[in-house]
Amino acid sequence: MALILLFVLGIVNFAIHRAVSDSGHPLLAQMPWTRSPLGGTFGLLTEYLMLLACMLMTDRGAGGWVWGYGLYTAANGVAIWLILSRRI
Protein backbone atom coordinates (compact mmCIF):
# COMPACT_ATOMS: atom_id res chain seq x y z
CA MET A 1 0.00 0.00 0.00
CA ALA A 2 2.85 2.40 0.80
CA LEU A 3 4.37 1.87 -2.64
CA ILE A 4 1.07 2.72 -4.29
CA LEU A 5 0.86 5.91 -2.23
CA LEU A 6 4.41 6.83 -3.25
CA PHE A 7 3.56 6.18 -6.89
CA VAL A 8 0.53 8.49 -6.69
CA LEU A 9 2.59 11.17 -4.94
CA GLY A 10 5.20 10.79 -7.68
CA ILE A 11 2.56 11.44 -10.33
CA VAL A 12 1.50 14.55 -8.42
CA ASN A 13 5.10 15.77 -8.25
CA PHE A 14 5.64 15.23 -11.97
CA ALA A 15 2.43 17.16 -12.70
CA ILE A 16 3.55 19.98 -10.41
CA HIS A 17 6.94 20.07 -12.12
CA ARG A 18 5.28 20.26 -15.53
CA ALA A 19 2.86 23.00 -14.41
CA VAL A 20 5.75 25.16 -13.20
CA SER A 21 7.69 24.55 -16.41
CA ASP A 22 4.70 25.56 -18.53
CA SER A 23 3.66 28.52 -16.38
CA GLY A 24 5.91 31.06 -18.07
CA HIS A 25 6.68 32.60 -14.69
CA PRO A 26 9.25 35.44 -14.87
CA LEU A 27 11.34 33.74 -12.19
CA LEU A 28 12.10 30.89 -14.61
CA ALA A 29 13.57 33.36 -17.10
CA GLN A 30 16.06 34.47 -14.43
CA MET A 31 17.50 30.96 -14.08
CA PRO A 32 19.70 30.33 -17.13
CA TRP A 33 19.92 26.56 -16.61
CA THR A 34 16.17 26.23 -17.29
CA ARG A 35 16.68 27.53 -20.82
CA SER A 36 19.36 25.00 -21.71
CA PRO A 37 18.38 21.85 -23.64
CA LEU A 38 18.94 19.70 -20.54
CA GLY A 39 17.25 22.11 -18.12
CA GLY A 40 13.84 20.44 -18.12
CA THR A 41 15.31 16.97 -18.48
CA PHE A 42 17.57 17.46 -15.47
CA GLY A 43 14.63 18.48 -13.26
CA LEU A 44 12.52 15.52 -14.35
CA LEU A 45 15.44 13.15 -13.86
CA THR A 46 15.92 14.48 -10.34
CA GLU A 47 12.22 13.97 -9.59
CA TYR A 48 12.41 10.42 -10.93
CA LEU A 49 15.53 9.54 -8.92
CA MET A 50 13.98 10.89 -5.71
CA LEU A 51 10.85 8.83 -6.29
CA LEU A 52 12.85 5.73 -7.14
CA ALA A 53 15.03 6.08 -4.03
CA CYS A 54 11.98 6.52 -1.78
CA MET A 55 10.25 3.51 -3.33
CA LEU A 56 13.34 1.33 -2.94
CA MET A 57 13.87 2.38 0.67
CA THR A 58 10.19 1.80 1.46
CA ASP A 59 10.31 -1.62 -0.19
CA ARG A 60 13.24 -2.49 2.08
CA GLY A 61 11.16 -1.69 5.16
CA ALA A 62 12.04 1.94 5.87
CA GLY A 63 8.53 3.40 6.09
CA GLY A 64 9.67 6.85 7.16
CA TRP A 65 10.53 7.61 3.55
CA VAL A 66 6.82 7.71 2.72
CA TRP A 67 6.31 10.49 5.24
CA GLY A 68 9.34 12.36 3.93
CA TYR A 69 8.16 12.15 0.35
CA GLY A 70 4.68 13.18 1.46
CA LEU A 71 6.12 16.30 3.10
CA TYR A 72 8.16 16.99 -0.04
CA THR A 73 4.98 16.74 -2.12
CA ALA A 74 3.14 19.07 0.26
CA ALA A 75 5.97 21.62 0.02
CA ASN A 76 5.82 21.37 -3.77
CA GLY A 77 2.07 21.93 -3.61
CA VAL A 78 2.52 25.12 -1.59
CA ALA A 79 5.24 26.29 -3.97
CA ILE A 80 3.11 25.69 -7.08
CA TRP A 81 0.21 27.55 -5.48
CA LEU A 82 2.50 30.52 -4.75
CA ILE A 83 3.95 30.48 -8.27
CA LEU A 84 0.70 30.06 -10.21
CA SER A 85 -1.17 32.61 -8.09
CA ARG A 86 1.72 35.05 -8.75
CA ARG A 87 2.38 35.58 -5.07
CA ILE A 88 6.08 35.04 -5.76
N, C-alpha and C positions, 0 to 999 in steps of 0.2 A: 504494500500500500504506500509506503514511504517513497518508493521509486516512482510510482505513478504521480504522486504529488510533486516530486522534483521535476518530472517530465512536463507537467502542466505549468509549473512555475518557469521552467525553461522556455516554453512557448511564449509565455507572457513577457519574459525578458527580451526575447528576440523581437517580439512585436513592438515593445517599447523602444528598443534600439532602432528599429526601422522607422518608427514614427518621428523620433528625434532627427534621424538622417534626412527624412523627407520634409521636415518642418520649414526649412529655409530660414532658421533663426539666425540673426546677425552674429551671435556668439560663435557659430560654426565657421563663419567666414574669417574670424580672427585666429583660428587654429589652422596653421598651414598644413599639418599632416592630414587633415580631413579632406583636403583637395587633391592629395596624391592618389595615384591609381590603387595603392594598397591601403589607403586610409580606411575605407569602409570594410574591406576584407579583414584588416587587422582587428578591428573592433568586434566583428562577428566571430572571428577565430578565438578571441579572448573570451567572449561569452560562451562559446562552445566548450572550450577547455575548462572553464569554471564549472559548467554544468556537468561535464564528464567526470571531473575530479570529485564533485559532491556525490554523484551517483555511485562512483566506485567506492568511496569511503563509506557511504550508507550501506552499500551491499556487503561490505566487510564487517558491518555491525556498529559503526560509529554514527548513531542516530542524531547527534548534535549538529551534524552538517546540514540536516534538513532545516533546523531552526535558523542556522546561519544563512542559508540560501533564501529562506523565507524573509529574513530581515533585509537581505540584499535586494530582493524583489520589491519589498515595501519601500525602501529608500529610492529605488529606481522609479517607482510609481509616484512618489512625492516629487522627484526631480522632473519627470515628464509633465506633471501637472503644472509645476512652476514655469517650465519652458513653453509649453503650448498655450498657457494663459498669459504669456508675456509678462510675468511677474519678475523674471530675471532678464 
